[in-house]
Amino acid sequence: MKRYRDALGQSNTKFEPHHSSLEGWIAAIVLVEGIRRAGKEPTREKLIAALEGLRNFDVGDFLVDFSADKHTGST
């Protein structure tokens, strides 16, 4: 939550913390990590493999866990 609130504070807009924007923020961090892990020349297949390889990925006191059979990430 601290990283999320810090990110909100650095924004030029005046968003109030909300569960919907928190979920979007977490999704953005996960996507960026997936792209990073997909390598210098990412493809759709590499991105999918990278995201499915995110096991217990710590977004900041919140774990996201994907696999080939689990695309939800968290419960």
mmJSON file of the N, C-alpha and C atoms, coordinates in Angstrom:
{"data_MODEL":{"atom_site":{
"group_PDB":["ATOM","ATOM","ATOM","ATOM","ATOM","ATOM","ATOM","ATOM","ATOM","ATOM","ATOM","ATOM","ATOM","ATOM","ATOM","ATOM","ATOM","ATOM","ATOM","ATOM","ATOM","ATOM","ATOM","ATOM","ATOM","ATOM","ATOM","ATOM","ATOM","ATOM","ATOM","ATOM","ATOM","ATOM","ATOM","ATOM","ATOM","ATOM","ATOM","ATOM","ATOM","ATOM","ATOM","ATOM","ATOM","ATOM","ATOM","ATOM","ATOM","ATOM","ATOM","ATOM","ATOM","ATOM","ATOM","ATOM","ATOM","ATOM","ATOM","ATOM","ATOM","ATOM","ATOM","ATOM","ATOM","ATOM","ATOM","ATOM","ATOM","ATOM","ATOM","ATOM","ATOM","ATOM","ATOM","ATOM","ATOM","ATOM","ATOM","ATOM","ATOM","ATOM","ATOM","ATOM","ATOM","ATOM","ATOM","ATOM","ATOM","ATOM","ATOM","ATOM","ATOM","ATOM","ATOM","ATOM","ATOM","ATOM","ATOM","ATOM","ATOM","ATOM","ATOM","ATOM","ATOM","ATOM","ATOM","ATOM","ATOM","ATOM","ATOM","ATOM","ATOM","ATOM","ATOM","ATOM","ATOM","ATOM","ATOM","ATOM","ATOM","ATOM","ATOM","ATOM","ATOM","ATOM","ATOM","ATOM","ATOM","ATOM","ATOM","ATOM","ATOM","ATOM","ATOM","ATOM","ATOM","ATOM","ATOM","ATOM","ATOM","ATOM","ATOM","ATOM","ATOM","ATOM","ATOM","ATOM","ATOM","ATOM","ATOM","ATOM","ATOM","ATOM","ATOM","ATOM","ATOM","ATOM","ATOM","ATOM","ATOM","ATOM","ATOM","ATOM","ATOM","ATOM","ATOM","ATOM","ATOM","ATOM","ATOM","ATOM","ATOM","ATOM","ATOM","ATOM","ATOM","ATOM","ATOM","ATOM","ATOM","ATOM","ATOM","ATOM","ATOM","ATOM","ATOM","ATOM","ATOM","ATOM","ATOM","ATOM","ATOM","ATOM","ATOM","ATOM","ATOM","ATOM","ATOM","ATOM","ATOM","ATOM","ATOM","ATOM","ATOM","ATOM","ATOM","ATOM","ATOM","ATOM","ATOM","ATOM","ATOM","ATOM","ATOM","ATOM","ATOM","ATOM","ATOM","ATOM","ATOM","ATOM","ATOM","ATOM","ATOM"],
"id":[1,2,3,4,5,6,7,8,9,10,11,12,13,14,15,16,17,18,19,20,21,22,23,24,25,26,27,28,29,30,31,32,33,34,35,36,37,38,39,40,41,42,43,44,45,46,47,48,49,50,51,52,53,54,55,56,57,58,59,60,61,62,63,64,65,66,67,68,69,70,71,72,73,74,75,76,77,78,79,80,81,82,83,84,85,86,87,88,89,90,91,92,93,94,95,96,97,98,99,100,101,102,103,104,105,106,107,108,109,110,111,112,113,114,115,116,117,118,119,120,121,122,123,124,125,126,127,128,129,130,131,132,133,134,135,136,137,138,139,140,141,142,143,144,145,146,147,148,149,150,151,152,153,154,155,156,157,158,159,160,161,162,163,164,165,166,167,168,169,170,171,172,173,174,175,176,177,178,179,180,181,182,183,184,185,186,187,188,189,190,191,192,193,194,195,196,197,198,199,200,201,202,203,204,205,206,207,208,209,210,211,212,213,214,215,216,217,218,219,220,221,222,223,224,225],
"type_symbol":["N","C","C","N","C","C","N","C","C","N","C","C","N","C","C","N","C","C","N","C","C","N","C","C","N","C","C","N","C","C","N","C","C","N","C","C","N","C","C","N","C","C","N","C","C","N","C","C","N","C","C","N","C","C","N","C","C","N","C","C","N","C","C","N","C","C","N","C","C","N","C","C","N","C","C","N","C","C","N","C","C","N","C","C","N","C","C","N","C","C","N","C","C","N","C","C","N","C","C","N","C","C","N","C","C","N","C","C","N","C","C","N","C","C","N","C","C","N","C","C","N","C","C","N","C","C","N","C","C","N","C","C","N","C","C","N","C","C","N","C","C","N","C","C","N","C","C","N","C","C","N","C","C","N","C","C","N","C","C","N","C","C","N","C","C","N","C","C","N","C","C","N","C","C","N","C","C","N","C","C","N","C","C","N","C","C","N","C","C","N","C","C","N","C","C","N","C","C","N","C","C","N","C","C","N","C","C","N","C","C","N","C","C","N","C","C","N","C","C","N","C","C","N","C","C"],
"label_atom_id":["N","CA","C","N","CA","C","N","CA","C","N","CA","C","N","CA","C","N","CA","C","N","CA","C","N","CA","C","N","CA","C","N","CA","C","N","CA","C","N","CA","C","N","CA","C","N","CA","C","N","CA","C","N","CA","C","N","CA","C","N","CA","C","N","CA","C","N","CA","C","N","CA","C","N","CA","C","N","CA","C","N","CA","C","N","CA","C","N","CA","C","N","CA","C","N","CA","C","N","CA","C","N","CA","C","N","CA","C","N","CA","C","N","CA","C","N","CA","C","N","CA","C","N","CA","C","N","CA","C","N","CA","C","N","CA","C","N","CA","C","N","CA","C","N","CA","C","N","CA","C","N","CA","C","N","CA","C","N","CA","C","N","CA","C","N","CA","C","N","CA","C","N","CA","C","N","CA","C","N","CA","C","N","CA","C","N","CA","C","N","CA","C","N","CA","C","N","CA","C","N","CA","C","N","CA","C","N","CA","C","N","CA","C","N","CA","C","N","CA","C","N","CA","C","N","CA","C","N","CA","C","N","CA","C","N","CA","C","N","CA","C","N","CA","C","N","CA","C","N","CA","C","N","CA","C","N","CA","C","N","CA","C"],
"label_alt_id":[null,null,null,null,null,null,null,null,null,null,null,null,null,null,null,null,null,null,null,null,null,null,null,null,null,null,null,null,null,null,null,null,null,null,null,null,null,null,null,null,null,null,null,null,null,null,null,null,null,null,null,null,null,null,null,null,null,null,null,null,null,null,null,null,null,null,null,null,null,null,null,null,null,null,null,null,null,null,null,null,null,null,null,null,null,null,null,null,null,null,null,null,null,null,null,null,null,null,null,null,null,null,null,null,null,null,null,null,null,null,null,null,null,null,null,null,null,null,null,null,null,null,null,null,null,null,null,null,null,null,null,null,null,null,null,null,null,null,null,null,null,null,null,null,null,null,null,null,null,null,null,null,null,null,null,null,null,null,null,null,null,null,null,null,null,null,null,null,null,null,null,null,null,null,null,null,null,null,null,null,null,null,null,null,null,null,null,null,null,null,null,null,null,null,null,null,null,null,null,null,null,null,null,null,null,null,null,null,null,null,null,null,null,null,null,null,null,null,null,null,null,null,null,null,null],
"label_comp_id":["MET","MET","MET","LYS","LYS","LYS","ARG","ARG","ARG","TYR","TYR","TYR","ARG","ARG","ARG","ASP","ASP","ASP","ALA","ALA","ALA","LEU","LEU","LEU","GLY","GLY","GLY","GLN","GLN","GLN","SER","SER","SER","ASN","ASN","ASN","THR","THR","THR","LYS","LYS","LYS","PHE","PHE","PHE","GLU","GLU","GLU","PRO","PRO","PRO","HIS","HIS","HIS","HIS","HIS","HIS","SER","SER","SER","SER","SER","SER","LEU","LEU","LEU","GLU","GLU","GLU","GLY","GLY","GLY","TRP","TRP","TRP","ILE","ILE","ILE","ALA","ALA","ALA","ALA","ALA","ALA","ILE","ILE","ILE","VAL","VAL","VAL","LEU","LEU","LEU","VAL","VAL","VAL","GLU","GLU","GLU","GLY","GLY","GLY","ILE","ILE","ILE","ARG","ARG","ARG","ARG","ARG","ARG","ALA","ALA","ALA","GLY","GLY","GLY","LYS","LYS","LYS","GLU","GLU","GLU","PRO","PRO","PRO","THR","THR","THR","ARG","ARG","ARG","GLU","GLU","GLU","LYS","LYS","LYS","LEU","LEU","LEU","ILE","ILE","ILE","ALA","ALA","ALA","ALA","ALA","ALA","LEU","LEU","LEU","GLU","GLU","GLU","GLY","GLY","GLY","LEU","LEU","LEU","ARG","ARG","ARG","ASN","ASN","ASN","PHE","PHE","PHE","ASP","ASP","ASP","VAL","VAL","VAL","GLY","GLY","GLY","ASP","ASP","ASP","PHE","PHE","PHE","LEU","LEU","LEU","VAL","VAL","VAL","ASP","ASP","ASP","PHE","PHE","PHE","SER","SER","SER","ALA","ALA","ALA","ASP","ASP","ASP","LYS","LYS","LYS","HIS","HIS","HIS","THR","THR","THR","GLY","GLY","GLY","SER","SER","SER","THR","THR","THR"],
"label_asym_id":["A","A","A","A","A","A","A","A","A","A","A","A","A","A","A","A","A","A","A","A","A","A","A","A","A","A","A","A","A","A","A","A","A","A","A","A","A","A","A","A","A","A","A","A","A","A","A","A","A","A","A","A","A","A","A","A","A","A","A","A","A","A","A","A","A","A","A","A","A","A","A","A","A","A","A","A","A","A","A","A","A","A","A","A","A","A","A","A","A","A","A","A","A","A","A","A","A","A","A","A","A","A","A","A","A","A","A","A","A","A","A","A","A","A","A","A","A","A","A","A","A","A","A","A","A","A","A","A","A","A","A","A","A","A","A","A","A","A","A","A","A","A","A","A","A","A","A","A","A","A","A","A","A","A","A","A","A","A","A","A","A","A","A","A","A","A","A","A","A","A","A","A","A","A","A","A","A","A","A","A","A","A","A","A","A","A","A","A","A","A","A","A","A","A","A","A","A","A","A","A","A","A","A","A","A","A","A","A","A","A","A","A","A","A","A","A","A","A","A","A","A","A","A","A","A"],
"label_entity_id":["1","1","1","1","1","1","1","1","1","1","1","1","1","1","1","1","1","1","1","1","1","1","1","1","1","1","1","1","1","1","1","1","1","1","1","1","1","1","1","1","1","1","1","1","1","1","1","1","1","1","1","1","1","1","1","1","1","1","1","1","1","1","1","1","1","1","1","1","1","1","1","1","1","1","1","1","1","1","1","1","1","1","1","1","1","1","1","1","1","1","1","1","1","1","1","1","1","1","1","1","1","1","1","1","1","1","1","1","1","1","1","1","1","1","1","1","1","1","1","1","1","1","1","1","1","1","1","1","1","1","1","1","1","1","1","1","1","1","1","1","1","1","1","1","1","1","1","1","1","1","1","1","1","1","1","1","1","1","1","1","1","1","1","1","1","1","1","1","1","1","1","1","1","1","1","1","1","1","1","1","1","1","1","1","1","1","1","1","1","1","1","1","1","1","1","1","1","1","1","1","1","1","1","1","1","1","1","1","1","1","1","1","1","1","1","1","1","1","1","1","1","1","1","1","1"],
"label_seq_id":[1,1,1,2,2,2,3,3,3,4,4,4,5,5,5,6,6,6,7,7,7,8,8,8,9,9,9,10,10,10,11,11,11,12,12,12,13,13,13,14,14,14,15,15,15,16,16,16,17,17,17,18,18,18,19,19,19,20,20,20,21,21,21,22,22,22,23,23,23,24,24,24,25,25,25,26,26,26,27,27,27,28,28,28,29,29,29,30,30,30,31,31,31,32,32,32,33,33,33,34,34,34,35,35,35,36,36,36,37,37,37,38,38,38,39,39,39,40,40,40,41,41,41,42,42,42,43,43,43,44,44,44,45,45,45,46,46,46,47,47,47,48,48,48,49,49,49,50,50,50,51,51,51,52,52,52,53,53,53,54,54,54,55,55,55,56,56,56,57,57,57,58,58,58,59,59,59,60,60,60,61,61,61,62,62,62,63,63,63,64,64,64,65,65,65,66,66,66,67,67,67,68,68,68,69,69,69,70,70,70,71,71,71,72,72,72,73,73,73,74,74,74,75,75,75],
"pdbx_PDB_ins_code":[null,null,null,null,null,null,null,null,null,null,null,null,null,null,null,null,null,null,null,null,null,null,null,null,null,null,null,null,null,null,null,null,null,null,null,null,null,null,null,null,null,null,null,null,null,null,null,null,null,null,null,null,null,null,null,null,null,null,null,null,null,null,null,null,null,null,null,null,null,null,null,null,null,null,null,null,null,null,null,null,null,null,null,null,null,null,null,null,null,null,null,null,null,null,null,null,null,null,null,null,null,null,null,null,null,null,null,null,null,null,null,null,null,null,null,null,null,null,null,null,null,null,null,null,null,null,null,null,null,null,null,null,null,null,null,null,null,null,null,null,null,null,null,null,null,null,null,null,null,null,null,null,null,null,null,null,null,null,null,null,null,null,null,null,null,null,null,null,null,null,null,null,null,null,null,null,null,null,null,null,null,null,null,null,null,null,null,null,null,null,null,null,null,null,null,null,null,null,null,null,null,null,null,null,null,null,null,null,null,null,null,null,null,null,null,null,null,null,null,null,null,null,null,null,null],
"Cartn_x":[0.814,0.0,0.862,2.015,2.872,3.342,3.787,4.223,3.076,1.899,0.721,0.402,0.386,0.091,1.177,2.426,3.525,3.34,2.953,2.734,1.58,0.527,-0.588,-0.127,0.719,1.211,2.09,2.741,3.623,2.868,1.618,0.804,0.412,0.291,-0.161,-1.666,-2.358,-3.796,-4.043,-5.209,-5.55,-6.494,-5.948,-6.737,-6.738,-7.875,-7.97,-7.759,-7.108,-6.937,-8.294,-8.331,-9.572,-9.2,-10.015,-9.669,-9.544,-10.33,-10.235,-8.894,-8.434,-7.145,-6.005,-6.17,-5.146,-5.008,-6.129,-6.094,-5.432,-5.735,-5.095,-3.606,-3.213,-1.791,-1.046,-1.647,-1.042,-0.947,-2.006,-1.999,-0.897,-0.69,0.367,1.747,1.974,3.264,3.497,2.466,2.581,2.879,2.19,2.423,3.846,4.311,5.678,6.695,6.472,7.39,7.352,6.171,6.058,6.815,6.67,7.4,8.901,9.32,10.752,11.291,10.542,10.981,10.876,10.08,9.933,11.175,12.04,13.309,13.299,14.438,14.633,13.749,13.356,12.479,11.23,10.357,9.178,8.198,7.596,6.513,5.33,4.211,3.039,3.33,3.962,4.266,5.241,6.265,7.239,6.593,5.689,5.0,4.116,3.378,2.532,3.379,4.479,5.361,5.929,6.306,6.863,5.813,4.602,3.542,3.182,3.145,2.823,3.94,5.113,6.236,6.323,5.402,5.412,4.846,5.717,5.313,5.623,4.61,4.759,5.511,5.134,5.753,5.248,6.168,5.836,5.674,4.457,4.169,4.357,4.672,4.833,3.847,4.199,3.325,2.042,2.077,0.947,1.53,1.258,1.825,0.875,1.461,0.73,1.346,0.512,1.002,0.258,0.999,0.435,1.075,0.434,1.004,0.259,0.646,-0.025,-1.497,-1.825,-3.202,-3.919,-3.206,-3.783,-3.525,-4.544,-4.399,-5.056,-5.525,-6.166,-5.149,-4.07,-3.011,-3.156,-4.364,-4.582,-6.032,-6.299,-7.673,-8.081],
"Cartn_y":[-1.187,0.0,1.257,1.191,2.377,2.738,1.745,2.033,2.593,2.061,2.53,3.975,4.262,5.623,6.591,6.153,7.002,7.311,6.289,6.489,7.468,7.366,8.308,9.725,9.868,11.175,11.824,11.014,11.538,11.852,11.494,11.722,13.194,13.675,15.053,15.196,14.089,14.122,13.902,14.198,14.081,12.903,11.695,10.497,10.193,9.791,9.276,7.769,7.18,5.72,5.025,3.988,3.25,1.83,0.864,-0.526,-0.77,-0.07,-0.27,0.212,1.364,1.853,1.03,0.503,-0.385,-1.642,-2.222,-3.413,-3.102,-1.952,-1.547,-1.336,-0.755,-0.526,-1.86,-2.82,-4.146,-4.811,-4.717,-5.312,-4.704,-3.403,-2.743,-3.231,-3.381,-3.89,-5.303,-6.137,-7.517,-7.532,-6.715,-6.671,-6.204,-5.165,-4.675,-5.762,-6.481,-7.565,-8.676,-8.99,-9.997,-9.574,-8.324,-7.821,-7.865,-7.474,-7.51,-8.936,-9.889,-11.293,-11.909,-11.323,-11.839,-11.557,-10.67,-10.437,-9.236,-9.047,-7.865,-7.856,-9.013,-9.104,-9.894,-9.261,-9.992,-10.314,-11.458,-11.865,-12.224,-12.457,-12.865,-14.137,-15.087,-16.37,-16.196,-15.357,-15.114,-14.409,-13.469,-12.764,-13.718,-14.566,-15.546,-16.461,-16.963,-17.845,-17.108,-15.851,-15.069,-14.851,-14.507,-14.288,-15.588,-16.678,-17.969,-18.434,-17.847,-18.181,-17.315,-16.375,-15.53,-16.33,-16.81,-17.598,-16.794,-16.579,-15.819,-14.515,-13.804,-12.521,-11.476,-10.859,-9.891,-8.502,-7.999,-6.668,-5.634,-6.072,-5.205,-5.633,-6.663,-7.258,-7.825,-8.129,-8.762,-9.711,-11.002,-11.995,-12.301,-12.38,-12.77,-14.074,-15.04,-16.365,-16.869,-17.063,-17.578,-18.907,-19.639,-20.846,-21.081,-22.124,-22.451,-22.768,-23.286,-23.651,-22.636,-21.611,-20.633,-19.23,-18.596,-17.268,-16.179,-16.507,-15.518,-14.644,-15.193,-14.421,-14.295,-14.039,-13.915,-14.264,-14.464,-14.754,-13.795],
"Cartn_z":[0.0,0.0,0.0,0.662,0.698,-0.706,-1.495,-2.87,-3.7,-3.518,-4.24,-3.856,-2.568,-2.118,-2.581,-2.555,-3.044,-4.528,-5.293,-6.728,-6.957,-6.171,-6.285,-5.97,-4.973,-4.572,-5.621,-6.464,-7.506,-8.799,-8.847,-10.045,-10.146,-11.385,-11.606,-11.374,-11.297,-11.05,-9.567,-9.137,-7.718,-7.495,-7.595,-7.345,-5.858,-5.385,-4.026,-4.089,-3.089,-3.082,-3.189,-4.018,-4.245,-4.646,-4.281,-4.588,-6.093,-6.896,-8.346,-8.9,-8.446,-8.948,-8.373,-7.165,-6.599,-7.452,-7.851,-8.707,-10.046,-10.624,-11.875,-11.714,-10.587,-10.292,-10.181,-9.478,-9.344,-10.717,-11.515,-12.853,-13.716,-13.605,-14.381,-13.956,-12.661,-12.176,-12.692,-12.649,-13.131,-14.629,-15.399,-16.847,-17.157,-16.492,-16.717,-16.374,-15.291,-14.928,-15.979,-16.48,-17.536,-18.785,-19.184,-20.355,-20.11,-18.912,-18.574,-18.684,-18.158,-18.192,-19.588,-20.456,-21.824,-22.662,-22.207,-22.891,-23.811,-24.481,-25.322,-26.563,-27.024,-28.192,-27.8,-27.017,-26.544,-27.666,-27.543,-28.435,-27.544,-28.162,-27.395,-26.606,-27.265,-26.631,-25.471,-25.662,-24.592,-23.405,-23.695,-22.617,-21.827,-22.527,-21.842,-20.969,-21.507,-20.735,-19.522,-19.7,-18.593,-17.509,-17.905,-16.916,-16.204,-16.949,-16.326,-15.399,-15.531,-14.663,-13.419,-13.255,-12.052,-10.89,-10.069,-8.901,-7.651,-6.842,-5.604,-5.828,-6.881,-7.205,-6.213,-5.51,-4.466,-5.06,-5.049,-5.567,-4.458,-3.283,-2.123,-1.052,-0.334,0.68,0.089,-1.198,-1.879,-2.914,-2.763,-3.661,-4.812,-6.0,-7.204,-7.683,-8.014,-8.378,-9.609,-10.685,-11.936,-12.287,-13.165,-13.762,-15.077,-15.782,-17.043,-16.811,-15.625,-15.3,-14.423,-13.965,-13.046,-13.587,-14.132,-14.723,-13.883,-12.7,-11.851,-11.137,-10.653,-10.008,-8.514,-8.025,-6.587,-6.286,-5.001,-4.583,-3.49],
"occupancy":[1.0,1.0,1.0,1.0,1.0,1.0,1.0,1.0,1.0,1.0,1.0,1.0,1.0,1.0,1.0,1.0,1.0,1.0,1.0,1.0,1.0,1.0,1.0,1.0,1.0,1.0,1.0,1.0,1.0,1.0,1.0,1.0,1.0,1.0,1.0,1.0,1.0,1.0,1.0,1.0,1.0,1.0,1.0,1.0,1.0,1.0,1.0,1.0,1.0,1.0,1.0,1.0,1.0,1.0,1.0,1.0,1.0,1.0,1.0,1.0,1.0,1.0,1.0,1.0,1.0,1.0,1.0,1.0,1.0,1.0,1.0,1.0,1.0,1.0,1.0,1.0,1.0,1.0,1.0,1.0,1.0,1.0,1.0,1.0,1.0,1.0,1.0,1.0,1.0,1.0,1.0,1.0,1.0,1.0,1.0,1.0,1.0,1.0,1.0,1.0,1.0,1.0,1.0,1.0,1.0,1.0,1.0,1.0,1.0,1.0,1.0,1.0,1.0,1.0,1.0,1.0,1.0,1.0,1.0,1.0,1.0,1.0,1.0,1.0,1.0,1.0,1.0,1.0,1.0,1.0,1.0,1.0,1.0,1.0,1.0,1.0,1.0,1.0,1.0,1.0,1.0,1.0,1.0,1.0,1.0,1.0,1.0,1.0,1.0,1.0,1.0,1.0,1.0,1.0,1.0,1.0,1.0,1.0,1.0,1.0,1.0,1.0,1.0,1.0,1.0,1.0,1.0,1.0,1.0,1.0,1.0,1.0,1.0,1.0,1.0,1.0,1.0,1.0,1.0,1.0,1.0,1.0,1.0,1.0,1.0,1.0,1.0,1.0,1.0,1.0,1.0,1.0,1.0,1.0,1.0,1.0,1.0,1.0,1.0,1.0,1.0,1.0,1.0,1.0,1.0,1.0,1.0,1.0,1.0,1.0,1.0,1.0,1.0,1.0,1.0,1.0,1.0,1.0,1.0,1.0,1.0,1.0,1.0,1.0,1.0],
"B_iso_or_equiv":[0.0,0.0,0.0,0.0,0.0,0.0,0.0,0.0,0.0,0.0,0.0,0.0,0.0,0.0,0.0,0.0,0.0,0.0,0.0,0.0,0.0,0.0,0.0,0.0,0.0,0.0,0.0,0.0,0.0,0.0,0.0,0.0,0.0,0.0,0.0,0.0,0.0,0.0,0.0,0.0,0.0,0.0,0.0,0.0,0.0,0.0,0.0,0.0,0.0,0.0,0.0,0.0,0.0,0.0,0.0,0.0,0.0,0.0,0.0,0.0,0.0,0.0,0.0,0.0,0.0,0.0,0.0,0.0,0.0,0.0,0.0,0.0,0.0,0.0,0.0,0.0,0.0,0.0,0.0,0.0,0.0,0.0,0.0,0.0,0.0,0.0,0.0,0.0,0.0,0.0,0.0,0.0,0.0,0.0,0.0,0.0,0.0,0.0,0.0,0.0,0.0,0.0,0.0,0.0,0.0,0.0,0.0,0.0,0.0,0.0,0.0,0.0,0.0,0.0,0.0,0.0,0.0,0.0,0.0,0.0,0.0,0.0,0.0,0.0,0.0,0.0,0.0,0.0,0.0,0.0,0.0,0.0,0.0,0.0,0.0,0.0,0.0,0.0,0.0,0.0,0.0,0.0,0.0,0.0,0.0,0.0,0.0,0.0,0.0,0.0,0.0,0.0,0.0,0.0,0.0,0.0,0.0,0.0,0.0,0.0,0.0,0.0,0.0,0.0,0.0,0.0,0.0,0.0,0.0,0.0,0.0,0.0,0.0,0.0,0.0,0.0,0.0,0.0,0.0,0.0,0.0,0.0,0.0,0.0,0.0,0.0,0.0,0.0,0.0,0.0,0.0,0.0,0.0,0.0,0.0,0.0,0.0,0.0,0.0,0.0,0.0,0.0,0.0,0.0,0.0,0.0,0.0,0.0,0.0,0.0,0.0,0.0,0.0,0.0,0.0,0.0,0.0,0.0,0.0,0.0,0.0,0.0,0.0,0.0,0.0],
"pdbx_formal_charge":[null,null,null,null,null,null,null,null,null,null,null,null,null,null,null,null,null,null,null,null,null,null,null,null,null,null,null,null,null,null,null,null,null,null,null,null,null,null,null,null,null,null,null,null,null,null,null,null,null,null,null,null,null,null,null,null,null,null,null,null,null,null,null,null,null,null,null,null,null,null,null,null,null,null,null,null,null,null,null,null,null,null,null,null,null,null,null,null,null,null,null,null,null,null,null,null,null,null,null,null,null,null,null,null,null,null,null,null,null,null,null,null,null,null,null,null,null,null,null,null,null,null,null,null,null,null,null,null,null,null,null,null,null,null,null,null,null,null,null,null,null,null,null,null,null,null,null,null,null,null,null,null,null,null,null,null,null,null,null,null,null,null,null,null,null,null,null,null,null,null,null,null,null,null,null,null,null,null,null,null,null,null,null,null,null,null,null,null,null,null,null,null,null,null,null,null,null,null,null,null,null,null,null,null,null,null,null,null,null,null,null,null,null,null,null,null,null,null,null,null,null,null,null,null,null],
"auth_seq_id":[1,1,1,2,2,2,3,3,3,4,4,4,5,5,5,6,6,6,7,7,7,8,8,8,9,9,9,10,10,10,11,11,11,12,12,12,13,13,13,14,14,14,15,15,15,16,16,16,17,17,17,18,18,18,19,19,19,20,20,20,21,21,21,22,22,22,23,23,23,24,24,24,25,25,25,26,26,26,27,27,27,28,28,28,29,29,29,30,30,30,31,31,31,32,32,32,33,33,33,34,34,34,35,35,35,36,36,36,37,37,37,38,38,38,39,39,39,40,40,40,41,41,41,42,42,42,43,43,43,44,44,44,45,45,45,46,46,46,47,47,47,48,48,48,49,49,49,50,50,50,51,51,51,52,52,52,53,53,53,54,54,54,55,55,55,56,56,56,57,57,57,58,58,58,59,59,59,60,60,60,61,61,61,62,62,62,63,63,63,64,64,64,65,65,65,66,66,66,67,67,67,68,68,68,69,69,69,70,70,70,71,71,71,72,72,72,73,73,73,74,74,74,75,75,75],
"auth_comp_id":["MET","MET","MET","LYS","LYS","LYS","ARG","ARG","ARG","TYR","TYR","TYR","ARG","ARG","ARG","ASP","ASP","ASP","ALA","ALA","ALA","LEU","LEU","LEU","GLY","GLY","GLY","GLN","GLN","GLN","SER","SER","SER","ASN","ASN","ASN","THR","THR","THR","LYS","LYS","LYS","PHE","PHE","PHE","GLU","GLU","GLU","PRO","PRO","PRO","HIS","HIS","HIS","HIS","HIS","HIS","SER","SER","SER","SER","SER","SER","LEU","LEU","LEU","GLU","GLU","GLU","GLY","GLY","GLY","TRP","TRP","TRP","ILE","ILE","ILE","ALA","ALA","ALA","ALA","ALA","ALA","ILE","ILE","ILE","VAL","VAL","VAL","LEU","LEU","LEU","VAL","VAL","VAL","GLU","GLU","GLU","GLY","GLY","GLY","ILE","ILE","ILE","ARG","ARG","ARG","ARG","ARG","ARG","ALA","ALA","ALA","GLY","GLY","GLY","LYS","LYS","LYS","GLU","GLU","GLU","PRO","PRO","PRO","THR","THR","THR","ARG","ARG","ARG","GLU","GLU","GLU","LYS","LYS","LYS","LEU","LEU","LEU","ILE","ILE","ILE","ALA","ALA","ALA","ALA","ALA","ALA","LEU","LEU","LEU","GLU","GLU","GLU","GLY","GLY","GLY","LEU","LEU","LEU","ARG","ARG","ARG","ASN","ASN","ASN","PHE","PHE","PHE","ASP","ASP","ASP","VAL","VAL","VAL","GLY","GLY","GLY","ASP","ASP","ASP","PHE","PHE","PHE","LEU","LEU","LEU","VAL","VAL","VAL","ASP","ASP","ASP","PHE","PHE","PHE","SER","SER","SER","ALA","ALA","ALA","ASP","ASP","ASP","LYS","LYS","LYS","HIS","HIS","HIS","THR","THR","THR","GLY","GLY","GLY","SER","SER","SER","THR","THR","THR"],
"auth_asym_id":["A","A","A","A","A","A","A","A","A","A","A","A","A","A","A","A","A","A","A","A","A","A","A","A","A","A","A","A","A","A","A","A","A","A","A","A","A","A","A","A","A","A","A","A","A","A","A","A","A","A","A","A","A","A","A","A","A","A","A","A","A","A","A","A","A","A","A","A","A","A","A","A","A","A","A","A","A","A","A","A","A","A","A","A","A","A","A","A","A","A","A","A","A","A","A","A","A","A","A","A","A","A","A","A","A","A","A","A","A","A","A","A","A","A","A","A","A","A","A","A","A","A","A","A","A","A","A","A","A","A","A","A","A","A","A","A","A","A","A","A","A","A","A","A","A","A","A","A","A","A","A","A","A","A","A","A","A","A","A","A","A","A","A","A","A","A","A","A","A","A","A","A","A","A","A","A","A","A","A","A","A","A","A","A","A","A","A","A","A","A","A","A","A","A","A","A","A","A","A","A","A","A","A","A","A","A","A","A","A","A","A","A","A","A","A","A","A","A","A","A","A","A","A","A","A"],
"auth_atom_id":["N","CA","C","N","CA","C","N","CA","C","N","CA","C","N","CA","C","N","CA","C","N","CA","C","N","CA","C","N","CA","C","N","CA","C","N","CA","C","N","CA","C","N","CA","C","N","CA","C","N","CA","C","N","CA","C","N","CA","C","N","CA","C","N","CA","C","N","CA","C","N","CA","C","N","CA","C","N","CA","C","N","CA","C","N","CA","C","N","CA","C","N","CA","C","N","CA","C","N","CA","C","N","CA","C","N","CA","C","N","CA","C","N","CA","C","N","CA","C","N","CA","C","N","CA","C","N","CA","C","N","CA","C","N","CA","C","N","CA","C","N","CA","C","N","CA","C","N","CA","C","N","CA","C","N","CA","C","N","CA","C","N","CA","C","N","CA","C","N","CA","C","N","CA","C","N","CA","C","N","CA","C","N","CA","C","N","CA","C","N","CA","C","N","CA","C","N","CA","C","N","CA","C","N","CA","C","N","CA","C","N","CA","C","N","CA","C","N","CA","C","N","CA","C","N","CA","C","N","CA","C","N","CA","C","N","CA","C","N","CA","C","N","CA","C","N","CA","C","N","CA","C","N","CA","C","N","CA","C","N","CA","C"],
"pdbx_PDB_model_num":[1,1,1,1,1,1,1,1,1,1,1,1,1,1,1,1,1,1,1,1,1,1,1,1,1,1,1,1,1,1,1,1,1,1,1,1,1,1,1,1,1,1,1,1,1,1,1,1,1,1,1,1,1,1,1,1,1,1,1,1,1,1,1,1,1,1,1,1,1,1,1,1,1,1,1,1,1,1,1,1,1,1,1,1,1,1,1,1,1,1,1,1,1,1,1,1,1,1,1,1,1,1,1,1,1,1,1,1,1,1,1,1,1,1,1,1,1,1,1,1,1,1,1,1,1,1,1,1,1,1,1,1,1,1,1,1,1,1,1,1,1,1,1,1,1,1,1,1,1,1,1,1,1,1,1,1,1,1,1,1,1,1,1,1,1,1,1,1,1,1,1,1,1,1,1,1,1,1,1,1,1,1,1,1,1,1,1,1,1,1,1,1,1,1,1,1,1,1,1,1,1,1,1,1,1,1,1,1,1,1,1,1,1,1,1,1,1,1,1,1,1,1,1,1,1]
}}}
